[in-house]
């Protein structure tokens, strides 16, 4: 499952780099995928839910 999430991240990254003016109107369907949510949950659980570098997110 992690590979699918990584592939999604890479494809979005490449699209943004190829066209910096591009607007991503519909990211909800990508973020709300069960594999993306599962990977996010595993990462939050692994770091104990502590905030990121900015202390908030």
C-alpha angles and dihedrals in degrees: 000000000000091000092058091052091048090049090052091049092049095048092050090046093050092047091051093047093047092053114021090184093057117121118214100212098173115041095135093084089052098045093044094056112123093235091052092048091047092051091048091050092050091051093049091048091048093054094042092246093286116156123258129253093296091056093238112062 
